[in-house]
Structures are given as structure tokens and as C-alpha cells.
């Protein structure tokens, strides 16, 4: 297997482990290695075939099934084009329906929560079907077609929409509720440490997405719209700019 295929296979395995309730420590115990070694093997994509098969056995998964699942995920939609994202931004109703579908809403769930005419909703679902975000099945059933690692384009229309329309509103909150938190840290990092920390941030986003997918099976009244923003940049507060030499 070449390196990209190995990375894709390990990413699929990690999702299967999480779905089975297994942790890095569980895998470390199984393979008689340290947890740090397991994390390094997963990160570097250097797990041998015998070890992969042993992990699969531990979660009652045939190795061939793991390969098949990886193949299915690689054929799912990972990103939209810039033009497709712009189509969502230009049509607020379409964007709303897309977000609902991505978060596991069914046809009736959307009608119950939002004031949309059934004919309009079906029209928007059909548009999402053409964009390959969903597959619209008989009886208006919705099958999501995006990959677990689906992301909006960096700097694309959706992210620009967030910056222009949502960012200010989001940060106006007091973050005083028990369900809210705002953490800010400022310090000095080397370029290498900055890169390493960005990788950890991406893993946090991946874990958040995995948890959202895990909760999709719960009733809507047990799930609440939650937004996670993770950001880091090389930046000096303007408050101190006058003191710079």
C-alpha cells in the first residue's frame, strides 16, 4: 500500500475503534506497546499488517471489511467545489437544509423545526441530491453522501460567509452558560511547535465531528446546536503595538 492509502486505512480504523468504544490505551494493551507508541504508529502510518489484523479481531471486524469501509469512505464527497459552496451561500434556504442534512435531520424533522413548505423543502433536497451532498430516496428519505472527513474549502465561500455574517454574532455572547466556554491563550511558539499544535487542533476537530456523528441516532430533543471554533494565528495584540521597537 502506498502512503496515502495507509493513512486512509488508519483513519477508517480509528473511526471503527471509536465506534466500538476502544481507546488508544486499549490498543496499546492489546499490542503490548505504550500508548505513546500507538499514537505515533497511527500518526506516521507505520502499523504492520499483522498488527492491523490483530486490532480488527479485537473489535470483531474482518480486515477485508475494513478495506471495504475505507473504499466506501473514499468514494464519498469530501469537499464541494467553490462554485457549489457559492450556490449554498447564495441561497439561505438551501444552506439551512444542507446544514440540517449534514447534522442528521430527516425530512419530517426539518418540517417540524422550520417554517418551510413541503414543496420547497423537496426542491432544496433535490438540489442537494444533484450536488451529491445527499441521496434523496423514495418517501423523501435522506441518505447522506459526504465522507466522515468532509470539510468546507479553506478560505472558500462558506468560511467567508462565517467570517462576514456569523463571527461577530458568535463572539458577542458572554459564554456564561454551563454549556459554553471561551478559552484564550497567548504565548510564544517556535515554528515547529506551532505546526505540531495545529495538528492537535485538527485532531480535536476530528473528534468533535466523530462525536456529532455518534449522536446522530439520538432524538432531536436530546441534541442541541453547538458550534466549536478552533483557531490559532501568529498575532500581536494591537494594544501593545505602540510599545514595539
Secondary structure, 3 states (H helix, E strand, C coil): CCHHHHHHHHHHHHHHHHHCCCCHHHHHHHHCCCHHHHHHHHHHCCCCHHHHHHHHHHCCCCHHHHHHHHHHHHCCECCCCHHHHHHHHCCHHHHHHHHHHHCCCCHHHHHHHCCCCHHHHHHHHHHHHHCCCEEEEHHHEEEECECCCCCCCCCCHHHHHHHHHHHHHHHCCCCCCCCCCCCCCCCCCCHHHHHHHHHHHHHHHHHHHHHHHHHCCCCHHHCCCCCCCCCCCCCCCHHHHHHCC
